[in-house]
Amino acid sequence: MPRPLSRRQALALGAGGAVIAAVGGGAIVSASLDKTDLARAVLVRLVGPFRMTPADFTAFVDAFDATPGFPAGLKGDVLTLAQTLMHGRDVASLLPGQASAWFETFERDLLTRFVMSTDLVRGRATPDDDVHYLGLSPACSSPFARFES
C-alpha cells in the first residue's frame, strides 16, 4: 500500500508543477509574440492608434530591426509581453535602473524613426488615412530643409 504524501512532498510537487507550467506557458507565449507586436504596442502608446498596412509596418520594423538596439530573444519577448499587458502604460517605469534607461532610449529611437520614415505627420489628407512607410532614410527627411537657391 502506497504511503500518503507528506506536507513537504506535496509542497515540492506543487512548486515543481508551477515551475513546469510557468516555463510551458512562457514558451507558448514566446512562440506567439513577434517583434512587430512590441513596436506596435510602443508606438500606439506614444502616438495613439494609427492604421498602417501589415506589409508597410513589417517593412518598417524589419528596417528598424536591422539597426542595433532592437530587443531580441527572451528580452524582446518579456518586453513585448509587459508592454502588451500594461495596456498603454509606461513599462520603463517598472524596470530597474539601466534597463529603464535603455528601454526609454529604445522607445525614443523607435518613435523618431517612425515619424521620420512615415507620412504620419505629413502628406495625409485626414488623420484617418493609412500611414505609409517611406523608408528609413528618405532623400531628405528634414522638415526645415530649403531647396531654393
N, C-alpha and C positions, 0 to 999 in steps of 0.2 A: 504494500500500500504506500503511495507516494506521501512524502511529508508535506504539510502545508507550508506556504511561503512565510518567511519571517517578514517583519516590517521593513527591515533594511533591504532584503532581497526584492520586495515589492517596489520600494522607492527606487532602487537601482534599475530595475526593469522598466519602470515608468520613465525615468530620466533617459535611459538608453532609447526607448521608443520615441520620446520627444526629440532627441537629437536626430534620430533617423528621419522623423517626419519633417523636421526643420531643414535638413540637408536635401531631402527629396523635394520638398516644396520650393526651396531655393533654386534647385536645378530646373524645376518646371518653370518657375517664373523667369529665371535667367534665359531659358531657351525661347521664351515668348517675347522678350524685350529686344528692341532694336535701337541702334544709335539715333535713328530719326525720332524715336519716342522721347528721348532726353532733350534733343534740340527743340522739338515742337513744344514740350512742356515748359521749357525755359522761355522760349520766345512768346508763347501765349501769355505767360505771367508778366513778361516785360513790355510787350506791345499790345496786348489784348488779342482777342480772336481775329484770325485772318484766314482767308481762303487762298489756297495755292494748290495747283495740280500735284498729285503724288510724284509725277516724273520731275517737275521743277524742284520740289522740295528735296527729293532724293539726290538730285544733281547738286543742289546747294550743300547738303550735308556731306556728300562724298567729297566735294571740293574742300570743304572746311575740315573734314576728317584727314585729308592729305597733309594738312599743316600740323605742326607739333602742338600738343596740348589737349587734343580731344581724348576724354577718358575712355579706356578700353577695358575689356575683360571684366573681372569682378568689380573693379572700381566703377566702371561705367554702369554696370547692372545695378549696383547699390544706389548710385546717384539717380539713375532713371527711376527706380522703384520709389525712392524717397520723394523725388520731385512729383511723380505721378500721385502718390498717396497724400501729399501735402496740399493738393488741390489749389495751387496758385500761391501758396505761402512761400516765404524765403527759406530754402534749405540751408543756405550758407550760415545762417544764424545758429543752426543746430550743430554745425561741425566744429571740431576743436581747432584752435589757433591757425597753424599753417594751412590746414585743409580748407578752412573757411576763406582765407585769403586767396588760395589757389582757385577755389570754385567761383569766387567773385570775379577774379581776373578772367576765368573761362567764360562766365556769363557776359561780361563786358565785351570780350573779343567776339563772341558769337553774335551779340546784338549789333555791334559795329559792322561786322562783315555782312550781316543780313540786310541792314539798312543800306549799306553801300553797294551791295550786289543785286538788289531787287528794286522794283519800282514802288516800294511800299510808301515812300513819301513824295514820289514824283511820277508823273506820267499816267496816273489812273484817273478816269473820269469821276468815279464815285468811290467812296470807301468800301462799298460792297463788291466792287470788281475784284477779280482774282489778282493776286500778287504774282508777278513774273520774275523768274530768275534771269539775270542779265550776264552773270559771270563774276567771279571774284575779283577780277582786275579788268573792268571795262576800260575803254580808251581813255577816258578822263572822268573820274568819279568825284572830282572836287566841285561842290556846289558854288564855289567862289571863283572858278576859272573864268577868265575873259579871253575871248579869241579875236577881238578886234585889233587892228594894227594902228 
